């Protein structure tokens, strides 16, 4: 199943539908899109998102400064789409924890989102559970968006390998993202994009941590205030 949306201004946008569930079946299409920044959305893209996908809610995981610098098109709001800003990084910045030499620092960054902004993470899940068709994004649609989507998918019962594979799929669009960014800024393309690629093993380790500490993503969400009602509604929306 090809889950990519062929839009003009969005290089890393896909539907999270069609992913296999642990108990059989698959996630619904037309419920949740994951994307990079919407800054370069064209009028045609917005028409597709609103009229074809039925977009009602955007969850923006960027910081206030990122939002001010890379403004989303006002046509989204004019079309009746609600945008909710829920940064996964403290606005005042944060110190990264010391890491062991043999541990991927990306794991600590990802766990930092859950540690530092658990309130916003849970609020984002709560909004997703109660909204219509939703799009979640950060800057590249890879790290913050990747953690959020992995948390949601694990919580509703998607097979673990499929959760990790969906996160890693953004690697296919990293070059296109950098070409768009560098064309706009005038900066040269990096010689090596490897440091910017998602690392499947990092997401697998984050999910394993949630297993060990909370019995999985659903347990983490409960421990941080998500009500059973919202967890059930999340499953109903994404699983049916």
C-alpha positions as CSV (number, residue, x, y, z in Angstrom):
1,X,0.0,0.0,0.0
2,X,1.4,3.4,-1.0
3,X,0.7,5.7,1.9
4,X,2.6,8.8,0.5
5,X,0.5,11.8,-0.6
6,X,1.7,13.3,-3.9
7,X,1.4,16.9,-2.9
8,X,3.4,19.8,-4.4
9,X,4.8,21.5,-1.3
10,X,5.0,18.6,1.1
11,X,7.8,16.1,0.7
12,X,7.3,13.9,3.8
13,X,3.6,13.4,4.2
14,X,1.8,10.1,4.5
15,X,-1.3,8.4,5.9
16,X,-0.8,6.1,8.9
17,X,-3.6,3.8,7.7
18,X,-3.0,0.3,6.5
19,X,-0.6,-0.8,9.2
20,X,-1.0,-4.3,10.6
21,X,-2.4,-4.8,14.1
22,X,-1.2,-7.3,16.6
23,X,-4.7,-8.9,16.9
24,X,-5.4,-8.8,13.2
25,X,-6.7,-6.1,10.9
26,X,-5.1,-2.8,10.1
27,X,-5.3,0.9,11.0
28,X,-7.8,3.0,9.2
29,X,-6.9,5.4,6.4
30,X,-8.2,8.9,6.3
31,X,-7.8,9.5,10.1
32,X,-4.2,10.7,10.6
33,X,-1.6,12.2,8.4
34,X,2.0,12.7,9.5
35,X,4.0,15.5,7.7
36,X,6.9,17.9,7.7
37,X,6.3,21.6,8.2
38,X,3.3,23.0,6.2
39,X,5.2,26.2,5.3
40,X,5.4,25.3,1.5
41,X,1.8,24.0,1.2
42,X,0.4,25.3,-2.1
43,X,-3.2,26.3,-2.7
44,X,-3.7,23.0,-4.5
45,X,-2.3,21.1,-1.5
46,X,-4.6,22.8,0.9
47,X,-7.6,22.0,-1.4
48,X,-6.6,18.4,-1.4
49,X,-6.1,18.2,2.4
50,X,-9.4,19.9,3.1
51,X,-11.7,18.6,0.3
52,X,-10.2,15.1,-0.3
53,X,-8.9,14.2,3.2
54,X,-11.4,16.2,5.1
55,X,-8.7,17.8,7.3
56,X,-10.1,19.4,10.5
57,X,-7.2,19.6,12.9
58,X,-3.4,20.2,12.7
59,X,-1.2,19.3,15.7
60,X,1.9,21.5,15.4
61,X,4.7,20.1,17.6
62,X,7.2,22.8,16.8
63,X,8.5,25.5,19.2
64,X,7.0,29.0,19.2
65,X,10.2,30.3,17.5
66,X,10.0,27.7,14.8
67,X,6.3,28.6,14.2
68,X,7.2,32.3,13.9
69,X,10.0,31.7,11.4
70,X,8.3,29.1,9.3
71,X,4.6,30.3,9.2
72,X,2.0,27.9,8.0
73,X,-0.3,29.2,5.2
74,X,-3.2,31.3,6.5
75,X,-5.4,29.6,3.9
76,X,-5.6,26.6,6.3
77,X,-7.3,28.6,9.0
78,X,-9.4,30.3,6.3
79,X,-10.6,26.9,5.2
80,X,-11.8,26.1,8.7
81,X,-8.8,24.0,9.8
82,X,-7.9,24.3,13.5
83,X,-4.2,24.4,14.4
84,X,-3.1,23.6,17.9
85,X,0.5,24.3,18.9
86,X,1.9,21.7,21.3
87,X,5.7,21.9,21.4
88,X,7.5,18.7,22.3
89,X,10.6,20.8,23.4
90,X,10.5,23.3,26.3
91,X,10.2,26.8,24.9
92,X,13.1,28.0,27.1
93,X,15.3,25.1,25.9
94,X,16.7,22.2,27.9
95,X,19.9,20.5,28.8
96,X,20.3,17.1,27.2
97,X,21.1,14.4,29.7
98,X,24.6,12.9,29.8
99,X,24.7,9.8,27.7
100,X,26.8,6.6,27.8
101,X,29.3,6.3,25.0
102,X,27.6,3.2,23.6
103,X,24.0,4.6,23.7
104,X,22.6,6.4,20.7
105,X,22.0,10.0,21.8
106,X,18.9,10.0,19.7
107,X,17.3,7.7,22.2
108,X,17.8,10.2,25.0
109,X,16.4,13.0,22.8
110,X,13.3,11.1,22.1
111,X,12.8,10.1,25.7
112,X,13.4,13.7,26.5
113,X,10.3,14.7,24.6
114,X,8.2,12.4,26.7
115,X,9.9,13.5,29.9
116,X,10.0,17.3,29.3
117,X,6.7,17.8,27.6
118,X,4.5,14.9,28.8
119,X,1.7,17.3,29.3
120,X,1.7,18.4,25.6
121,X,2.2,14.8,24.4
122,X,-0.9,13.7,26.3
123,X,-2.9,16.7,25.2
124,X,-2.0,16.0,21.6
125,X,-3.2,12.4,21.9
126,X,-6.4,13.6,23.6
127,X,-7.1,16.0,20.8
128,X,-6.4,13.3,18.2
129,X,-8.8,11.0,20.0
130,X,-11.7,13.5,19.9
131,X,-11.1,15.3,16.5
132,X,-12.0,14.6,12.9
133,X,-9.3,13.9,10.3
134,X,-6.0,15.2,11.7
135,X,-2.5,16.0,10.5
136,X,0.5,16.1,12.9
137,X,3.8,17.7,12.0
138,X,7.0,19.2,13.3
139,X,9.8,20.6,11.1
140,X,10.9,17.5,9.1
141,X,8.1,15.2,10.2
142,X,10.8,12.8,11.4
143,X,11.7,13.1,15.1
144,X,9.0,14.8,17.2
145,X,6.3,13.6,14.8
146,X,8.0,10.2,14.7
147,X,7.8,9.8,18.5
148,X,4.2,11.0,18.6
149,X,3.0,8.7,15.9
150,X,5.0,5.7,17.3
151,X,3.4,6.3,20.7
152,X,-0.1,6.4,19.1
153,X,0.4,3.4,16.9
154,X,1.8,1.3,19.8
155,X,-1.1,2.3,22.0
156,X,-3.7,1.2,19.6
157,X,-2.1,-2.2,19.0
158,X,0.0,-1.9,15.8
159,X,2.6,-4.6,15.3
160,X,5.9,-3.4,16.7
161,X,7.9,-4.0,13.5
162,X,5.3,-1.9,11.6
163,X,5.6,0.9,14.1
164,X,9.3,1.1,13.7
165,X,9.1,0.7,10.0
166,X,6.7,3.6,9.7
167,X,9.1,5.8,11.7
168,X,12.1,4.7,9.5
169,X,10.1,5.3,6.2
170,X,10.9,9.1,6.5
171,X,14.4,8.2,5.3
172,X,13.0,8.0,1.8
173,X,12.2,11.7,1.8
174,X,15.1,13.3,3.7
175,X,17.0,14.2,0.5
176,X,13.9,15.9,-1.0
177,X,13.4,17.9,2.3
178,X,17.0,19.1,2.2
179,X,16.7,20.1,-1.5
180,X,13.7,22.2,-0.7
181,X,15.3,23.8,2.3
182,X,18.6,24.6,0.7
183,X,16.9,25.9,-2.5
184,X,14.9,28.3,-0.3
185,X,17.9,29.4,1.9
186,X,20.7,29.4,-0.7
187,X,22.8,27.1,1.4
188,X,24.6,24.1,-0.2
189,X,23.3,20.6,0.1
190,X,25.1,18.6,2.8
191,X,27.7,16.2,1.5
192,X,26.4,13.5,3.7
193,X,22.7,13.1,4.8
194,X,23.4,10.1,6.9
195,X,23.4,12.0,10.3
196,X,19.9,13.3,9.5
197,X,18.3,9.9,8.7
198,X,15.9,8.2,11.1
199,X,17.5,5.3,12.9
200,X,15.1,2.3,13.4
201,X,17.1,1.0,16.3
202,X,16.6,4.2,18.2
203,X,12.8,4.0,18.0
204,X,12.9,0.3,18.8
205,X,14.9,1.2,21.9
206,X,12.4,3.9,23.0
207,X,9.5,1.5,22.6
208,X,11.4,-1.2,24.5
209,X,12.0,1.4,27.3
210,X,8.2,2.1,27.5
211,X,7.6,-1.6,27.6
212,X,9.9,-2.1,30.5
213,X,8.8,1.0,32.5
214,X,5.1,1.1,31.7
215,X,4.0,-2.0,29.8
216,X,4.0,-0.1,26.5
217,X,2.8,3.2,25.1
218,X,-0.7,2.8,26.5
219,X,0.7,2.4,30.0
220,X,2.8,5.5,29.6
221,X,-0.2,7.5,28.5
222,X,-2.3,6.3,31.4
223,X,0.5,7.0,33.8
224,X,0.7,10.6,32.5
225,X,-3.0,11.4,32.7
226,X,-4.7,10.1,29.6
227,X,-8.2,8.9,30.6
228,X,-9.4,5.4,29.6
229,X,-12.2,7.1,27.7
230,X,-9.8,8.9,25.5
231,X,-7.6,5.8,25.0
232,X,-10.7,3.9,23.9
233,X,-11.8,6.6,21.6
234,X,-8.2,6.7,20.1
235,X,-8.5,3.0,19.4
236,X,-12.0,3.4,17.9
237,X,-10.8,6.1,15.6
238,X,-7.6,4.4,14.3
239,X,-8.7,0.8,14.4
240,X,-12.5,0.8,14.2
